[in-house]
Amino acid sequence: MARFRPNDPGEHAKRLHRFGQAIRQQRERRGMSLADTADLFGYSTSAWSRYENGSPIPPKLPAQLDEELGTHGMFVILWETVKDEAFPDRYQDYMSEEARAEEIFEYTPYWIPGLLQTRDYAQAAHIAAAPDATPEEIGSKVARRMARQERLRSDDPPFLSAILDESVIRRVIGGPEIMRDQLTALLPFVDTRHSVLQIAPLARGGRCMLGGPLILLTLPDPYGRMAYLEGVTNDQIIDEPSTVRSHQRTYDRVRAEALTPGQTADLITAVIKEYET
């Protein structure tokens, strides 16, 4: 059984950083480049760079390191000092990657995607998610969310493909007026050069369900792909190529079952009218 205990997040980050330094030292001792090492273990160069700089690593990697680098169990032993820590917050790691992503593919069954939220909707959503938070804390979270959206308005925005479960546009967050304004704000993103928005309709049942939020990023590094899975108590960042491809295939299946952009615009417009009445 996994052990959970209070811990110092700062100390956990230090241990991860030391683990990454050990990987770099062993790699350089053998005269291996970052790209060659990433390829040897089946990861992207961007993912391997993150591991060497202290990002959380896949649990299977320590044993692979020991086998390939001949370190006689050193990395497995080091991993024991890290793996039992409570799950660190992956959100900040994800934010840094989203800020440089060239493509963003997102499926959401609960909320309007953060990149497309209006300020009022974002505030209502944060209050609903954290009812005990102070107004200052809510205001800070909303400000950060609004700042994330600046890239979409830039001269070189990332391509955004978003699939929303139909329940998202029908779930009232903050009241009918806020929902009307939020859905109206979605329409300009439905089908443009840099964005496609689709609804996964309730009528198609389980064929349009993923079970939870999923975000896939295409990064500027060669072959740089990652998946981000949001959970109730912890989030996951996935770099392992075959797992990322599996999540991409699942996303593609949901997209194939979703409404076309034109049908999506018609449904959103119809729901807007429902909120108006």
Stockholm file with secondary structure:
# STOCKHOLM 1.0

chainA/1-277         MARFRPNDPGEHAKRLHRFGQAIRQQRERRGMSLADTADLFGYSTSAWSRYENGSPIPPKLPAQLDEELGTHGMFVILWETVKDEAFPDRYQDYMSEEARAEEIFEYTPYWIPGLLQTRDYAQAAHIAAAPDATPEEIGSKVARRMARQERLRSDDPPFLSAILDESVIRRVIGGPEIMRDQLTALLPFVDTRHSVLQIAPLARGGRCMLGGPLILLTLPDPYGRMAYLEGVTNDQIIDEPSTVRSHQRTYDRVRAEALTPGQTADLITAVIKEYET
#=GR chainA/1-277 SS CCCCCCCCHHHHHHHHHHHHHHHHHHHHHTTCCHHHHHHHHTCCHHHHHHHHTTCCCCTTHHHHHHHHHTCTTHHHHHHHTTTTSCCCCCHHHHHHHHTTCSEEEEEESSSCCGGGCCHHHHHHHHHHHCTTSCHHHHHHHHHHHHHHGGGGGSSSCCEEEEEEEHHHHHSCSSCHHHHHHHHHHHGGGSBSSSEEEEEECGGGGGGGCCSSCEEEEECSSTTCEEEEECCSSCCEEECCHHHHHHHHHHHHHHHHHSCCHHHHHHHHHHHHHHHHC
#=GC SS_cons         CCCCCCCCHHHHHHHHHHHHHHHHHHHHHTTCCHHHHHHHHTCCHHHHHHHHTTCCCCTTHHHHHHHHHTCTTHHHHHHHTTTTSCCCCCHHHHHHHHTTCSEEEEEESSSCCGGGCCHHHHHHHHHHHCTTSCHHHHHHHHHHHHHHGGGGGSSSCCEEEEEEEHHHHHSCSSCHHHHHHHHHHHGGGSBSSSEEEEEECGGGGGGGCCSSCEEEEECSSTTCEEEEECCSSCCEEECCHHHHHHHHHHHHHHHHHSCCHHHHHHHHHHHHHHHHC
//
